[in-house]
C-alpha cells in the first residue's frame, strides 16, 4: 500500500510526513504569533491606563491653575481698590491700608510665579498624554495585524495553500515591529539609555 498522496490538482505525489511537518511548523508559528499578540495586548492595556492617568493629571493641573489665577486676580483687584479708596481715610488708617496693599501685592506676585510652574506641569502632562495615546494606538493596530496573521495561518491548515501563511507571516512581522517601536518609543527608555551611556 502506497504512503503517497496526490497534491491538490497538481498530480504530484506528496508524502503524508511532509503534511505533518508543515502542519507542525504552522502550528508553532501560530503559537509564536499568539505569544506576541498577548504581549501587544498587555502593553496596549497598560498604555491605555497610563493615558487615563495623564488625562486626569493634566485636568487637575489646569483646575489648580484656574483656582490660582482667580486668587491672583482677587489680590490684584483688592490692592487696586484699596489704593483708590485710601485717600478718603484718616492718616492712621492709611498706614494699615498700605500694609494690606503690600500684602496683597506680594501674594499676587507669589501666585504669578506659582502659575508658571503649574502651567508648565500641566503642559508636560498634556504632552505625555499625547505620547501615550500614540503608543496605545500603535499597540492596538499591531493587535489587529497579529490577529489577522493568526487567522490566515489557520486557514492554511484547512486549505493546504501556503499563500495564506506568507501573508500571515508578513502581517505578523509588521505587527511585531510596530509593537517593538511603540514599546521602545517610551521616553523612559530614552532616560535609561542616557544613564547607561554615562
C-alpha positions as CSV (number, residue, x, y, z in Angstrom):
1,X,0.0,0.0,0.0
2,X,1.5,3.4,-1.0
3,X,2.1,6.1,1.6
4,X,2.0,8.8,-1.1
5,X,-0.9,11.1,-1.7
6,X,-1.7,13.4,-4.6
7,X,-1.4,17.2,-4.1
8,X,-4.5,19.3,-4.9
9,X,-5.0,19.3,-8.7
10,X,-1.2,19.1,-9.5
11,X,-0.9,15.3,-9.9
12,X,2.3,15.5,-7.8
13,X,2.7,12.8,-5.1
14,X,3.2,14.2,-1.6
15,X,4.3,12.1,1.3
16,X,2.0,12.4,4.4
17,X,5.0,13.1,6.6
18,X,5.6,16.4,4.7
19,X,2.0,17.4,5.5
20,X,2.5,16.6,9.2
21,X,5.8,18.6,9.2
22,X,4.2,21.6,7.5
23,X,1.3,21.5,10.0
24,X,3.6,21.4,12.9
25,X,5.6,24.3,11.6
26,X,2.4,26.3,11.0
27,X,1.1,25.3,14.5
28,X,4.4,26.5,16.1
29,X,4.2,29.7,14.0
30,X,0.6,30.4,15.2
31,X,1.7,29.7,18.8
32,X,4.6,32.3,18.5
33,X,2.2,34.8,16.9
34,X,-0.2,34.2,19.8
35,X,2.5,35.0,22.4
36,X,3.4,38.2,20.6
37,X,-0.3,39.1,20.4
38,X,-0.7,38.6,24.2
39,X,2.3,40.9,24.8
40,X,0.9,43.6,22.5
41,X,-2.5,43.3,24.2
42,X,-0.9,43.7,27.7
43,X,1.1,46.7,26.5
44,X,-1.9,48.2,24.9
45,X,-4.0,48.0,28.1
46,X,-1.0,49.4,30.1
47,X,-0.7,52.3,27.7
48,X,-4.5,53.0,27.9
49,X,-4.3,53.1,31.7
50,X,-1.3,55.5,31.5
51,X,-3.3,57.7,29.1
52,X,-6.2,58.0,31.6
53,X,-3.7,58.8,34.4
54,X,-2.1,61.5,32.3
55,X,-5.5,62.9,31.3
56,X,-6.6,63.2,35.0
57,X,-3.2,64.7,35.9
58,X,-3.5,67.3,33.2
59,X,-7.1,68.1,34.1
60,X,-6.2,68.5,37.8
61,X,-3.3,70.7,37.0
62,X,-5.4,73.1,34.8
63,X,-8.1,73.2,37.5
64,X,-5.4,74.1,40.0
65,X,-4.1,76.8,37.6
66,X,-7.6,78.3,37.3
67,X,-8.0,78.4,41.1
68,X,-4.6,80.2,41.5
69,X,-5.5,82.6,38.6
70,X,-8.7,83.6,40.4
71,X,-6.8,84.2,43.6
72,X,-4.2,86.3,41.9
73,X,-6.9,88.4,40.2
74,X,-8.6,88.9,43.5
75,X,-5.4,90.0,45.2
76,X,-4.6,92.5,42.4
77,X,-8.2,93.9,42.3
78,X,-8.3,94.2,46.1
79,X,-4.9,96.1,46.1
80,X,-6.1,98.5,43.4
81,X,-9.4,99.2,45.2
82,X,-7.6,99.9,48.5
83,X,-5.2,102.3,46.7
84,X,-8.1,104.1,45.2
85,X,-10.1,104.4,48.4
86,X,-7.4,105.1,50.9
87,X,-7.2,108.8,50.1
88,X,-10.5,109.3,51.9
89,X,-9.3,107.6,55.1
90,X,-7.6,109.2,58.1
91,X,-3.8,109.0,58.2
92,X,-3.6,106.2,60.7
93,X,-5.9,104.0,58.7
94,X,-4.0,104.8,55.5
95,X,-0.9,103.1,57.0
96,X,-3.0,100.0,57.7
97,X,-4.3,100.1,54.2
98,X,-0.7,100.4,52.8
99,X,0.3,97.3,54.7
100,X,-2.7,95.5,53.3
101,X,-1.9,96.7,49.8
102,X,1.7,95.5,50.2
103,X,0.5,92.1,51.5
104,X,-2.0,91.7,48.6
105,X,0.6,92.7,46.0
106,X,3.1,90.2,47.4
107,X,0.5,87.4,47.3
108,X,-0.3,88.3,43.7
109,X,3.3,88.1,42.7
110,X,3.7,84.8,44.5
111,X,0.6,83.4,42.7
112,X,2.0,84.6,39.4
113,X,5.2,82.6,39.9
114,X,3.2,79.6,41.0
115,X,1.0,79.9,37.9
116,X,4.1,79.5,35.7
117,X,5.1,76.3,37.5
118,X,1.6,74.8,37.4
119,X,1.2,75.7,33.7
120,X,4.5,74.0,32.9
121,X,3.4,70.9,34.8
122,X,0.0,70.8,33.0
123,X,1.6,71.2,29.6
124,X,4.1,68.4,30.4
125,X,1.1,66.1,31.3
126,X,-0.7,67.0,28.1
127,X,2.5,66.2,26.1
128,X,2.8,62.9,27.9
129,X,-0.8,62.1,27.3
130,X,-0.4,62.6,23.5
131,X,2.7,60.3,23.5
132,X,0.9,57.6,25.5
133,X,-2.2,57.9,23.3
134,X,0.0,57.4,20.2
135,X,1.7,54.3,21.7
136,X,-1.7,52.9,22.7
137,X,-3.0,53.3,19.1
138,X,0.1,51.6,17.7
139,X,-0.3,48.7,20.1
140,X,-4.0,48.4,19.2
141,X,-3.2,48.4,15.5
142,X,-0.5,45.8,16.0
143,X,-3.0,43.6,17.8
144,X,-5.3,43.7,14.7
145,X,-2.4,42.7,12.4
146,X,-1.4,39.8,14.7
147,X,-4.9,38.6,14.9
148,X,-5.3,38.6,11.1
149,X,-2.0,36.8,10.8
150,X,-3.1,34.0,13.1
151,X,-6.4,33.6,11.1
152,X,-4.5,33.5,7.8
153,X,-2.1,30.8,9.1
154,X,-5.1,28.8,10.5
155,X,-6.7,28.9,7.0
156,X,-3.5,27.3,5.7
157,X,-4.2,24.3,7.8
158,X,-7.6,23.9,6.2
159,X,-6.7,24.7,2.6
160,X,-3.1,23.5,2.3
161,X,-2.3,26.7,0.5
162,X,0.9,28.3,1.7
163,X,0.0,31.7,0.2
164,X,-2.1,32.5,3.4
165,X,0.9,31.7,5.6
166,X,3.1,34.0,3.6
167,X,0.6,36.9,4.0
168,X,0.2,35.9,7.7
169,X,3.9,36.0,8.4
170,X,4.2,39.4,6.6
171,X,1.4,40.9,8.8
172,X,2.9,39.3,11.9
173,X,6.3,40.8,11.2
174,X,4.7,44.2,10.7
175,X,2.7,43.8,13.9
176,X,5.7,42.7,15.9
177,X,7.8,45.6,14.6
178,X,5.0,48.0,15.4
179,X,4.8,46.6,18.9
180,X,8.6,46.9,19.4
181,X,8.6,50.5,18.0
182,X,5.7,51.6,20.4
183,X,7.4,49.9,23.3
184,X,10.8,51.5,22.8
185,X,9.4,54.9,21.9
186,X,8.5,55.3,25.6
187,X,10.6,58.3,27.0
188,X,11.5,56.1,30.0
189,X,13.7,54.1,27.6
190,X,15.5,57.3,26.5
191,X,16.3,58.0,30.1
192,X,17.6,54.5,30.6
193,X,19.9,54.8,27.6
194,X,21.2,58.1,28.8
195,X,22.0,56.7,32.2
196,X,23.7,53.6,30.7
197,X,25.8,55.8,28.4
198,X,27.3,57.7,31.3
